[in-house]
Amino acid sequence: MNSLKPLLTFCWAFLFFNFSIAQNSKPTVFTVGDSTVKNGKGDGSGGLWGWGDFIGQFLDTTKVSVENHALGGTSSRTFQDKGLWTAVLNKLKKGDYVLIQFGHNDDGPINDSLRARGTIKGIGNETQEIDNILTKKHEIVHSYGWYIEKIVREAKLKGAIPIICSPIPRNDWKNGKVPRNDTSYGLWAKQIANKEKVTFIDLNNKMALEMEKLGETNVTGTYFYKKDHTHTSAKGAVLSASVIISEVRESKNSLKKYVLKDPKIVLPSKKKVFLVGDSTMANNKDENAVGWGVTFPMFCDTTKIEVINKARGGRSTRTFDHEGLWEEVKNQLQPGNFVLIQFGHNDAGAVDKEKFRGSLKGNGDEIQEVKLSDGSKETVHTFGWYMNKFIREAKEKGAIVIVLSQTPRNEWTNDKVERRTDTYGKWSKEAAEKEGVFYIDLNEIVALKYEALGKEKVKAFFPKDHTHTGFEGAKLNAQTVAESIKKLGVQL
């Protein structure tokens, strides 16, 4: 047996050596560029993404690796001055690919105290000597084309395969068309690609064509957010990446052999926030009875959060449970989801007649057998029992629960808004404490705001009755909920 040890050692060493060679021979696709290639840390902060974050999903990553080295705020000049290109160049090996896209920031000032990132327009050999105000260094600034050509040449010397892209279009529209940059950075990028005989992808024009097919209304808010005409959402970044891949497929570039025939694109998931309650939270299709859940997304970062309003008008804890509405919510819950629960306005109704929506008072284990209009029987529990059930079952699904007391009605006694502190607010709080979840006394917080505004101003919030708010009242309540959640230290 001992005589086999040297042979076994040799075999293992041989296998490890060949495995290492195989790993090292796997080509890498490097992306270099600005924030439209990689926004921030590439984690979707603010809902913004670069196409370099998704290009790998279109490629067979069992055969090729992808590394996104782009950095927001850089130009073709500063990407190199900061040493970012050198870091990529040092890693390059024969057969690697370099996807290059600059231009969005090259139009800035050549020398200032803020960013000093501009380049000379064009592709010529003009230079400008400066004492850089920002870096305190003496510097010779070149043209945009000079910097792009430098990257291309140095990559080629390492045996890598450069691919130049024109900068993605901005979400600016004129008469239903997206303006192109084919007389500036798009043109100059193409000229360098032709000069160096490397693949050029007219990302600017091709993506603009796709945007025009979709139309401005469909693009804005989905592929770009209204707040930002330059940086794409996840869907916008995927659109950019898909255009690049489509052009690679049609090119003679060897990268196309790594393109997947049927890529499965996975978009980053948003946090889901479920709203569970009655008409004071619900979307009631009535402009005079607007639930605060309708306006709640106005106070959320909807680039990261999806608000799902499952509240239903006329429901109590009992009917929300008995009608299967809670079961529907529960079946959708995933770990990390949020559930905001608020009831009380309808639980004071009759237990055994009329709408059959009243729950028993308190939070005990009392029950009452009730015969319904259709002859069937229902076991009715206390308000607190139903609340505990919702909270417990949401927690079992891994959801994060926030319980809220009901919104105050427009009812006043001696210039004070009437509270419900001794009934449904109290029982809601006790249910939250029993199950160890967050609690917001919305009734008290909003009542204090009403009192500060005064009766006359608050009256305008209630155009229909003393319970349901109009749009402005719903906004005040939703903003209060958002502020209160923030004070809890909860990150929605």
Kinemage of the C-alpha trace (Angstrom):
@kinemage 1
@onewidth
@group {chain A} dominant
@subgroup {mainchain}
@vectorlist {calphas} color= white
{ca met a 1} P 0.000 0.000 0.000
{ca asn a 2} L 2.829 2.375 0.891
{ca ser a 3} L 4.277 1.871 -2.569
{ca leu a 4} L 1.102 3.358 -4.057
{ca lys a 5} L 1.376 6.623 -2.115
{ca pro a 6} L 3.785 8.348 -4.524
{ca leu a 7} L 1.575 7.339 -7.463
{ca leu a 8} L -1.588 8.594 -5.754
{ca thr a 9} L 0.124 11.847 -4.803
{ca phe a 10} L 1.209 12.311 -8.419
{ca cys a 11} L -2.310 11.635 -9.691
{ca trp a 12} L -3.884 14.137 -7.331
{ca ala a 13} L -1.272 16.755 -8.237
{ca phe a 14} L -1.848 16.086 -11.938
{ca leu a 15} L -5.618 16.450 -11.594
{ca phe a 16} L -5.305 19.622 -9.517
{ca phe a 17} L -2.846 21.111 -12.019
{ca asn a 18} L -5.147 20.424 -14.954
{ca phe a 19} L -8.165 21.726 -13.031
{ca ser a 20} L -6.256 24.951 -12.364
{ca ile a 21} L -5.345 25.268 -16.032
{ca ala a 22} L -8.977 24.721 -17.005
{ca gln a 23} L -10.122 27.396 -14.568
{ca asn a 24} L -7.458 29.858 -15.737
{ca ser a 25} L -8.249 29.208 -19.401
{ca lys a 26} L -11.883 30.202 -18.906
{ca pro a 27} L -12.241 33.607 -20.590
{ca thr a 28} L -13.540 36.603 -18.671
{ca val a 29} L -15.787 39.369 -19.940
{ca phe a 30} L -14.701 42.628 -18.310
{ca thr a 31} L -16.974 45.662 -18.446
{ca val a 32} L -15.493 49.146 -18.095
{ca gly a 33} L -17.555 52.308 -18.084
{ca asp a 34} L -19.577 54.737 -16.019
{ca ser a 35} L -22.734 54.520 -13.863
{ca thr a 36} L -24.911 53.387 -16.780
{ca val a 37} L -22.786 50.218 -16.763
{ca lys a 38} L -22.596 49.895 -12.981
{ca asn a 39} L -24.579 52.215 -10.737
{ca gly a 40} L -23.141 52.766 -7.270
{ca lys a 41} L -22.073 49.455 -5.776
{ca gly a 42} L -24.175 47.509 -8.242
{ca asp a 43} L -26.744 46.716 -5.555
{ca gly a 44} L -29.687 48.632 -7.011
{ca ser a 45} L -29.493 51.525 -4.576
{ca gly a 46} L -32.347 53.896 -5.376
{ca gly a 47} L -33.671 51.334 -7.817
{ca leu a 48} L -30.929 52.161 -10.334
{ca trp a 49} L -28.875 49.550 -12.179
{ca gly a 50} L -26.301 49.401 -14.952
{ca trp a 51} L -26.350 46.986 -17.888
{ca gly a 52} L -23.097 45.433 -16.692
{ca asp a 53} L -25.010 44.009 -13.733
{ca phe a 54} L -27.208 41.898 -16.047
{ca ile a 55} L -25.038 41.085 -19.061
{ca gly a 56} L -23.874 37.881 -17.365
{ca gln a 57} L -27.414 36.473 -17.350
{ca phe a 58} L -27.298 36.354 -21.161
{ca leu a 59} L -24.017 34.404 -21.207
{ca asp a 60} L -23.079 30.810 -20.425
{ca thr a 61} L -21.198 31.456 -17.199
{ca thr a 62} L -20.073 27.830 -17.028
{ca lys a 63} L -17.787 28.722 -19.919
{ca val a 64} L -17.118 32.420 -19.420
{ca ser a 65} L -16.803 34.658 -16.351
{ca val a 66} L -18.112 38.206 -16.038
{ca glu a 67} L -16.555 41.023 -14.018
{ca asn a 68} L -18.136 44.469 -13.876
{ca his a 69} L -15.414 47.041 -13.213
{ca ala a 70} L -17.391 50.135 -14.224
{ca leu a 71} L -17.598 53.027 -11.776
{ca gly a 72} L -20.198 55.764 -11.598
{ca gly a 73} L -19.035 59.313 -12.219
{ca thr a 74} L -16.023 58.359 -14.299
{ca ser a 75} L -15.173 59.472 -17.809
{ca ser a 76} L -12.818 57.781 -20.266
{ca arg a 77} L -10.129 59.994 -18.746
{ca thr a 78} L -10.769 59.611 -15.001
{ca phe a 79} L -11.346 55.856 -15.265
{ca gln a 80} L -7.721 55.644 -16.299
{ca asp a 81} L -6.358 58.412 -14.051
{ca lys a 82} L -7.841 56.689 -11.008
{ca gly a 83} L -6.025 53.455 -11.878
{ca leu a 84} L -9.239 51.567 -12.570
{ca trp a 85} L -8.188 50.584 -16.082
{ca thr a 86} L -4.755 49.472 -14.832
{ca ala a 87} L -6.469 47.123 -12.367
{ca val a 88} L -8.374 45.504 -15.239
{ca leu a 89} L -5.351 45.501 -17.556
{ca asn a 90} L -3.273 43.634 -14.978
{ca lys a 91} L -5.886 40.861 -14.913
{ca leu a 92} L -6.345 40.543 -18.662
{ca lys a 93} L -5.205 37.395 -20.428
{ca lys a 94} L -5.419 36.182 -23.989
{ca gly a 95} L -8.979 35.422 -25.045
{ca asp a 96} L -10.655 37.725 -22.525
{ca tyr a 97} L -13.188 40.325 -23.630
{ca val a 98} L -13.470 44.002 -22.703
{ca leu a 99} L -16.805 45.770 -23.170
{ca ile a 100} L -16.162 49.522 -23.217
{ca gln a 101} L -18.705 52.317 -22.827
{ca phe a 102} L -17.926 55.911 -21.913
{ca gly a 103} L -19.267 59.310 -22.865
{ca his a 104} L -21.911 60.399 -20.365
{ca asn a 105} L -19.370 62.197 -18.186
{ca asp a 106} L -16.767 63.193 -20.786
{ca asp a 107} L -18.689 66.375 -21.578
{ca gly a 108} L -17.984 67.853 -18.139
{ca pro a 109} L -15.417 70.551 -17.294
{ca ile a 110} L -11.815 69.604 -17.972
{ca asn a 111} L -10.590 71.418 -14.878
{ca asp a 112} L -12.657 72.335 -11.827
{ca ser a 113} L -12.795 71.707 -8.093
{ca leu a 114} L -15.774 69.345 -8.288
{ca arg a 115} L -14.921 66.460 -10.649
{ca ala a 116} L -12.465 67.594 -13.341
{ca arg a 117} L -13.391 64.731 -15.628
{ca gly a 118} L -14.019 66.275 -19.049
{ca thr a 119} L -12.097 65.290 -22.170
{ca ile a 120} L -11.364 67.163 -25.373
{ca lys a 121} L -14.106 66.558 -27.905
{ca gly a 122} L -13.416 64.317 -30.866
{ca ile a 123} L -10.787 61.666 -31.621
{ca gly a 124} L -7.791 63.854 -32.456
{ca asn a 125} L -4.375 64.235 -30.854
{ca glu a 126} L -5.003 67.667 -29.356
{ca thr a 127} L -3.916 68.083 -25.750
{ca gln a 128} L -4.449 70.557 -22.951
{ca glu a 129} L -1.961 70.971 -20.108
{ca ile a 130} L -3.541 71.752 -16.756
{ca asp a 131} L -2.748 71.977 -13.098
{ca asn a 132} L -5.674 69.927 -11.884
{ca ile a 133} L -7.586 71.951 -9.284
{ca leu a 134} L -9.161 68.808 -7.848
{ca thr a 135} L -6.173 66.441 -7.705
{ca lys a 136} L -3.478 69.138 -7.331
{ca lys a 137} L -1.472 67.389 -10.054
{ca his a 138} L -0.073 68.564 -13.361
{ca glu a 139} L -1.889 66.728 -16.132
{ca ile a 140} L -2.031 66.488 -19.904
{ca val a 141} L -5.631 66.012 -21.021
{ca his a 142} L -6.387 64.235 -24.302
{ca ser a 143} L -9.416 63.735 -26.504
{ca tyr a 144} L -12.227 61.269 -25.803
{ca gly a 145} L -11.121 59.175 -28.764
{ca trp a 146} L -7.523 59.119 -27.556
{ca tyr a 147} L -8.539 57.621 -24.201
{ca ile a 148} L -10.836 55.008 -25.802
{ca glu a 149} L -8.124 54.050 -28.294
{ca lys a 150} L -5.599 53.681 -25.475
{ca ile a 151} L -7.839 51.163 -23.706
{ca val a 152} L -8.408 49.251 -26.943
{ca arg a 153} L -4.729 49.082 -27.874
{ca glu a 154} L -3.571 48.034 -24.427
{ca ala a 155} L -6.248 45.342 -24.267
{ca lys a 156} L -5.233 43.995 -27.667
{ca leu a 157} L -1.588 43.859 -26.588
{ca lys a 158} L -2.661 41.474 -23.811
{ca gly a 159} L -4.469 39.297 -26.366
{ca ala a 160} L -7.916 40.454 -25.187
{ca ile a 161} L -10.823 41.272 -27.496
{ca pro a 162} L -12.255 44.788 -27.101
{ca ile a 163} L -15.860 45.677 -27.944
{ca ile a 164} L -16.805 49.359 -28.036
{ca cys a 165} L -20.356 50.524 -27.267
{ca ser a 166} L -21.812 53.966 -27.843
{ca pro a 167} L -23.303 55.437 -24.628
{ca ile a 168} L -26.899 54.451 -23.857
{ca pro a 169} L -29.524 57.090 -24.707
{ca arg a 170} L -31.023 59.349 -22.102
{ca asn a 171} L -34.742 59.252 -21.434
{ca asp a 172} L -35.305 62.560 -23.215
{ca trp a 173} L -38.006 62.763 -25.874
{ca lys a 174} L -38.776 65.188 -28.692
{ca asn a 175} L -41.904 64.620 -30.759
{ca gly a 176} L -42.038 60.948 -29.814
{ca lys a 177} L -38.365 60.345 -30.639
{ca val a 178} L -35.312 59.784 -28.450
{ca pro a 179} L -32.370 62.052 -29.386
{ca arg a 180} L -29.211 60.214 -30.532
{ca asn a 181} L -25.561 61.025 -29.849
{ca asp a 182} L -24.451 60.020 -33.339
{ca thr a 183} L -22.719 63.338 -33.967
{ca ser a 184} L -20.693 63.256 -30.748
{ca tyr a 185} L -19.675 60.435 -28.433
{ca gly a 186} L -21.559 57.769 -30.365
{ca leu a 187} L -19.848 58.852 -33.578
{ca trp a 188} L -16.407 59.089 -31.991
{ca ala a 189} L -16.756 55.655 -30.363
{ca lys a 190} L -17.610 54.207 -33.794
{ca gln a 191} L -14.678 55.959 -35.440
{ca ile a 192} L -12.212 54.473 -32.953
{ca ala a 193} L -13.738 51.018 -33.389
{ca asn a 194} L -13.328 51.308 -37.163
{ca lys a 195} L -9.774 52.617 -36.811
{ca glu a 196} L -8.751 49.758 -34.513
{ca lys a 197} L -10.846 47.169 -36.428
{ca val a 198} L -12.774 46.014 -33.359
{ca thr a 199} L -16.474 45.300 -32.870
{ca phe a 200} L -18.681 48.356 -32.482
{ca ile a 201} L -22.163 48.205 -30.958
{ca asp a 202} L -24.352 51.214 -31.590
{ca leu a 203} L -26.061 50.814 -28.239
{ca asn a 204} L -27.301 54.390 -28.335
{ca asn a 205} L -29.292 54.051 -31.551
{ca lys a 206} L -30.417 50.437 -31.064
{ca met a 207} L -31.701 51.042 -27.543
{ca ala a 208} L -33.377 54.283 -28.632
{ca leu a 209} L -35.234 52.322 -31.312
{ca glu a 210} L -36.477 49.859 -28.676
{ca met a 211} L -37.576 52.734 -26.446
{ca glu a 212} L -39.487 54.318 -29.312
{ca lys a 213} L -41.301 51.028 -29.965
{ca leu a 214} L -42.434 51.033 -26.339
{ca gly a 215} L -43.351 54.724 -26.298
{ca glu a 216} L -42.496 57.470 -23.817
{ca thr a 217} L -45.370 56.657 -21.447
{ca asn a 218} L -44.351 53.006 -21.130
{ca val a 219} L -40.633 53.757 -20.832
{ca thr a 220} L -40.858 56.445 -18.157
{ca gly a 221} L -41.517 54.905 -14.772
{ca thr a 222} L -40.584 51.387 -15.922
{ca tyr a 223} L -37.262 51.431 -17.782
{ca phe a 224} L -36.249 54.839 -16.428
{ca tyr a 225} L -37.689 56.529 -13.346
{ca lys a 226} L -39.182 59.999 -13.660
{ca lys a 227} L -36.608 61.352 -11.234
{ca asp a 228} L -33.645 60.364 -13.435
{ca his a 229} L -33.344 60.523 -17.233
{ca thr a 230} L -29.865 58.983 -17.399
{ca his a 231} L -29.751 55.923 -15.156
{ca thr a 232} L -31.881 52.875 -15.834
{ca ser a 233} L -34.065 50.773 -13.589
{ca ala a 234} L -33.439 47.027 -13.509
{ca lys a 235} L -35.736 46.597 -16.521
{ca gly a 236} L -33.937 49.384 -18.344
{ca ala a 237} L -30.556 47.818 -17.605
{ca val a 238} L -31.825 44.471 -18.917
{ca leu a 239} L -33.046 46.236 -22.050
{ca ser a 240} L -29.558 47.731 -22.573
{ca ala a 241} L -27.896 44.356 -22.011
{ca ser a 242} L -30.332 42.622 -24.364
{ca val a 243} L -29.496 45.115 -27.131
{ca ile a 244} L -25.777 44.457 -26.673
{ca ile a 245} L -26.326 40.694 -26.782
{ca ser a 246} L -28.534 40.969 -29.861
{ca glu a 247} L -25.790 42.897 -31.644
{ca val a 248} L -23.131 40.418 -30.529
{ca arg a 249} L -25.221 37.578 -31.984
{ca glu a 250} L -25.254 39.344 -35.361
{ca ser a 251} L -21.549 40.182 -35.291
{ca lys a 252} L -18.474 38.142 -36.180
{ca asn a 253} L -17.154 38.543 -32.642
{ca ser a 254} L -16.250 35.256 -30.941
{ca leu a 255} L -18.154 36.310 -27.797
{ca lys a 256} L -21.342 35.175 -29.537
{ca lys a 257} L -20.453 31.527 -28.953
{ca tyr a 258} L -21.045 32.111 -25.226
{ca val a 259} L -24.477 33.725 -25.678
{ca leu a 260} L -27.305 31.605 -24.304
{ca lys a 261} L -30.056 30.643 -26.747
{ca asp a 262} L -32.801 31.009 -24.157
{ca pro a 263} L -31.548 33.115 -21.224
{ca lys a 264} L -33.631 33.175 -18.041
{ca ile a 265} L -33.485 36.742 -16.804
{ca val a 266} L -34.018 37.237 -13.088
{ca leu a 267} L -34.857 40.751 -11.971
{ca pro a 268} L -34.058 41.832 -8.407
{ca ser a 269} L -37.065 41.373 -6.165
{ca lys a 270} L -38.696 44.245 -4.310
{ca lys a 271} L -39.744 44.050 -0.692
{ca lys a 272} L -43.465 43.348 -0.526
{ca val a 273} L -45.639 45.237 1.927
{ca phe a 274} L -49.142 43.807 2.415
{ca leu a 275} L -51.861 46.053 3.822
{ca val a 276} L -54.654 44.277 5.724
{ca gly a 277} L -57.646 46.164 7.040
{ca asp a 278} L -60.983 47.833 6.265
{ca ser a 279} L -62.248 50.750 4.125
{ca thr a 280} L -60.125 53.318 5.980
{ca met a 281} L -57.131 51.583 4.413
{ca ala a 282} L -58.657 50.122 1.234
{ca asn a 283} L -59.028 51.291 -2.353
{ca asn a 284} L -62.781 51.899 -2.339
{ca lys a 285} L -63.250 53.299 -5.870
{ca asp a 286} L -64.904 56.312 -4.255
{ca glu a 287} L -63.212 59.711 -4.364
{ca asn a 288} L -64.962 60.669 -1.123
{ca ala a 289} L -63.814 57.542 0.721
{ca val a 290} L -60.104 57.085 0.039
{ca gly a 291} L -58.248 54.640 2.254
{ca trp a 292} L -54.759 55.661 3.356
{ca gly a 293} L -53.374 52.527 1.719
{ca val a 294} L -54.096 54.169 -1.653
{ca thr a 295} L -51.743 57.072 -0.942
{ca phe a 296} L -49.213 55.103 1.112
{ca pro a 297} L -46.927 54.341 -1.903
{ca met a 298} L -46.400 58.122 -2.263
{ca phe a 299} L -44.342 57.981 0.927
{ca cys a 300} L -42.383 54.822 0.085
{ca asp a 301} L -39.378 54.202 -2.129
{ca thr a 302} L -41.283 52.248 -4.756
{ca thr a 303} L -38.022 51.412 -6.530
{ca lys a 304} L -37.454 49.000 -3.653
{ca ile a 305} L -40.952 48.387 -2.283
{ca glu a 306} L -44.114 46.946 -3.743
{ca val a 307} L -47.204 47.922 -1.761
{ca ile a 308} L -49.998 45.356 -2.076
{ca asn a 309} L -53.239 46.728 -0.686
{ca lys a 310} L -55.436 43.784 0.361
{ca ala a 311} L -57.659 45.831 2.662
{ca arg a 312} L -61.361 45.539 1.935
{ca gly a 313} L -64.175 47.935 2.730
{ca gly a 314} L -66.804 46.840 5.224
{ca arg a 315} L -64.669 44.126 6.795
{ca ser a 316} L -63.975 43.368 10.418
{ca thr a 317} L -61.341 41.000 11.729
{ca arg a 318} L -64.039 38.342 11.785
{ca thr a 319} L -65.277 38.744 8.197
{ca phe a 320} L -61.768 39.218 6.828
{ca asp a 321} L -61.028 35.797 8.266
{ca his a 322} L -64.389 34.109 7.598
{ca glu a 323} L -64.504 35.177 3.925
{ca gly a 324} L -61.053 33.741 3.241
{ca leu a 325} L -59.447 37.135 2.658
{ca trp a 326} L -56.776 36.492 5.276
{ca glu a 327} L -56.069 33.030 3.857
{ca glu a 328} L -55.467 34.647 0.472
{ca val a 329} L -52.912 37.038 1.970
{ca lys a 330} L -51.255 34.345 4.059
{ca asn a 331} L -50.733 32.115 1.018
{ca gln a 332} L -48.831 34.918 -0.720
{ca leu a 333} L -46.507 35.717 2.170
{ca gln a 334} L -42.790 35.040 1.867
{ca pro a 335} L -40.010 35.443 4.441
{ca gly a 336} L -39.044 39.107 4.755
{ca asn a 337} L -42.405 40.468 3.588
{ca phe a 338} L -44.110 43.104 5.717
{ca val a 339} L -47.731 42.977 6.867
{ca leu a 340} L -49.500 46.080 8.216
{ca ile a 341} L -52.704 45.156 10.066
{ca gln a 342} L -55.403 47.599 11.137
{ca phe a 343} L -58.996 46.815 12.166
{ca gly a 344} L -61.625 48.079 14.566
{ca his a 345} L -64.090 50.292 12.713
{ca asn a 346} L -66.462 47.429 11.836
{ca asp a 347} L -65.822 45.002 14.683
{ca ala a 348} L -68.335 46.795 16.875
{ca gly a 349} L -71.184 45.694 14.597
{ca ala a 350} L -73.826 43.107 15.480
{ca val a 351} L -72.460 39.617 16.125
{ca asp a 352} L -75.599 37.627 15.273
{ca lys a 353} L -77.616 39.730 12.821
{ca glu a 354} L -77.561 42.261 9.962
{ca lys a 355} L -74.116 42.154 8.318
{ca phe a 356} L -72.826 39.443 10.684
{ca arg a 357} L -69.463 41.165 11.030
{ca gly a 358} L -69.159 42.011 14.699
{ca ser a 359} L -66.510 40.233 16.744
{ca leu a 360} L -66.669 39.619 20.473
{ca lys a 361} L -65.157 42.384 22.533
{ca gly a 362} L -61.744 42.011 24.128
{ca asn a 363} L -58.881 39.634 23.470
{ca gly a 364} L -59.896 36.570 25.421
{ca asp a 365} L -60.851 33.054 24.317
{ca glu a 366} L -64.635 33.479 24.557
{ca ile a 367} L -66.682 32.172 21.654
{ca gln a 368} L -70.262 32.471 20.428
{ca glu a 369} L -72.049 30.144 18.030
{ca val a 370} L -73.982 32.152 15.455
{ca lys a 371} L -76.536 30.997 12.898
{ca leu a 372} L -76.025 32.882 9.625
{ca ser a 373} L -78.671 33.951 7.079
{ca asp a 374} L -77.995 30.897 4.905
{ca gly a 375} L -78.579 28.563 7.833
{ca ser a 376} L -74.914 27.715 8.362
{ca lys a 377} L -73.223 28.159 11.706
{ca glu a 378} L -70.147 30.197 12.566
{ca thr a 379} L -68.007 30.189 15.685
{ca val a 380} L -67.268 33.832 16.464
{ca his a 381} L -64.204 34.811 18.484
{ca thr a 382} L -62.963 37.997 20.118
{ca phe a 383} L -61.332 40.864 18.231
{ca gly a 384} L -58.030 40.069 19.935
{ca trp a 385} L -58.296 36.379 19.017
{ca tyr a 386} L -58.527 37.225 15.307
{ca met a 387} L -55.708 39.754 15.553
{ca asn a 388} L -53.495 37.216 17.301
{ca lys a 389} L -54.311 34.666 14.588
{ca phe a 390} L -53.299 37.038 11.787
{ca ile a 391} L -50.091 38.053 13.550
{ca arg a 392} L -49.096 34.514 14.500
{ca glu a 393} L -49.711 33.051 11.059
{ca ala a 394} L -47.862 35.906 9.344
{ca lys a 395} L -44.883 35.324 11.624
{ca glu a 396} L -44.966 31.619 10.827
{ca lys a 397} L -44.493 32.559 7.168
{ca gly a 398} L -41.450 34.644 8.094
{ca ala a 399} L -43.196 37.999 7.614
{ca ile a 400} L -42.573 41.132 9.679
{ca val a 401} L -45.794 42.400 11.265
{ca ile a 402} L -46.744 45.954 12.212
{ca val a 403} L -50.070 46.423 14.024
{ca leu a 404} L -51.802 49.796 13.900
{ca ser a 405} L -54.713 51.166 15.878
{ca gln a 406} L -57.636 52.385 13.774
{ca thr a 407} L -57.728 55.848 12.240
{ca pro a 408} L -59.644 58.439 14.296
{ca arg a 409} L -63.099 59.544 13.207
{ca asn a 410} L -64.046 63.180 12.739
{ca glu a 411} L -65.779 63.236 16.115
{ca trp a 412} L -64.888 65.886 18.687
{ca thr a 413} L -65.626 66.543 22.361
{ca asn a 414} L -64.517 69.895 23.807
{ca asp a 415} L -62.068 70.509 20.920
{ca lys a 416} L -60.548 67.084 21.409
{ca val a 417} L -60.765 64.251 18.904
{ca glu a 418} L -62.555 61.235 20.319
{ca arg a 419} L -60.149 58.327 20.907
{ca arg a 420} L -60.722 54.558 21.102
{ca thr a 421} L -57.978 53.951 23.632
{ca asp a 422} L -60.075 51.760 25.910
{ca thr a 423} L -61.341 49.350 23.232
{ca tyr a 424} L -59.953 48.433 19.823
{ca gly a 425} L -56.775 50.488 20.164
{ca lys a 426} L -56.093 48.851 23.522
{ca trp a 427} L -56.821 45.355 22.218
{ca ser a 428} L -54.677 45.915 19.112
{ca lys a 429} L -51.762 46.973 21.278
{ca glu a 430} L -52.216 43.964 23.564
{ca ala a 431} L -52.254 41.595 20.580
{ca ala a 432} L -49.022 43.147 19.262
{ca glu a 433} L -47.354 42.889 22.683
{ca lys a 434} L -48.496 39.287 23.159
{ca glu a 435} L -47.021 38.234 19.824
{ca gly a 436} L -43.930 40.440 20.137
{ca val a 437} L -44.466 42.567 17.023
{ca phe a 438} L -44.337 46.290 16.237
{ca tyr a 439} L -47.231 48.543 17.213
{ca ile a 440} L -48.163 52.048 16.064
{ca asp a 441} L -50.860 53.971 17.898
{ca leu a 442} L -52.096 55.644 14.721
{ca asn a 443} L -55.324 56.709 16.402
{ca glu a 444} L -53.485 58.846 18.939
{ca ile a 445} L -50.826 60.228 16.563
{ca val a 446} L -53.328 61.332 13.899
{ca ala a 447} L -55.735 62.690 16.533
{ca leu a 448} L -52.970 64.974 17.814
{ca lys a 449} L -52.360 66.215 14.262
{ca tyr a 450} L -56.083 66.885 13.817
{ca glu a 451} L -56.201 68.871 17.037
{ca ala a 452} L -53.224 70.955 15.927
{ca leu a 453} L -54.994 71.724 12.625
{ca gly a 454} L -58.380 72.448 14.193
{ca lys a 455} L -61.941 71.340 13.452
{ca glu a 456} L -62.517 73.411 10.318
{ca lys a 457} L -59.440 72.210 8.464
{ca val a 458} L -60.014 68.619 9.495
{ca lys a 459} L -63.630 68.792 8.347
{ca ala a 460} L -62.373 69.097 4.750
{ca phe a 461} L -60.622 65.730 5.152
{ca phe a 462} L -64.000 63.992 5.564
{ca pro a 463} L -66.201 64.808 2.522
{ca lys a 464} L -68.484 61.777 2.906
{ca asp a 465} L -68.985 61.014 6.595
{ca his a 466} L -67.156 61.057 9.911
{ca thr a 467} L -65.209 57.860 9.227
{ca his a 468} L -63.886 57.947 5.672
{ca thr a 469} L -61.316 60.453 4.442
{ca gly a 470} L -61.003 61.981 1.004
{ca phe a 471} L -57.693 62.098 -0.825
{ca glu a 472} L -56.064 64.805 1.325
{ca gly a 473} L -57.059 63.108 4.559
{ca ala a 474} L -55.767 59.789 3.237
{ca lys a 475} L -52.452 61.487 2.429
{ca leu a 476} L -52.103 62.808 5.957
{ca asn a 477} L -52.819 59.369 7.430
{ca ala a 478} L -50.438 57.599 5.012
{ca gln a 479} L -47.659 60.074 5.696
{ca thr a 480} L -48.181 59.551 9.420
{ca val a 481} L -47.891 55.786 8.977
{ca ala a 482} L -44.673 56.186 6.977
{ca glu a 483} L -43.198 58.558 9.579
{ca ser a 484} L -44.174 56.220 12.413
{ca ile a 485} L -42.588 53.206 10.724
{ca lys a 486} L -39.387 55.173 10.267
{ca lys a 487} L -39.374 56.026 13.975
{ca leu a 488} L -39.607 52.329 14.774
{ca gly a 489} L -36.264 51.926 13.003
{ca val a 490} L -37.834 49.584 10.470
{ca gln a 491} L -36.390 49.692 6.953
{ca leu a 492} L -39.180 49.022 4.470
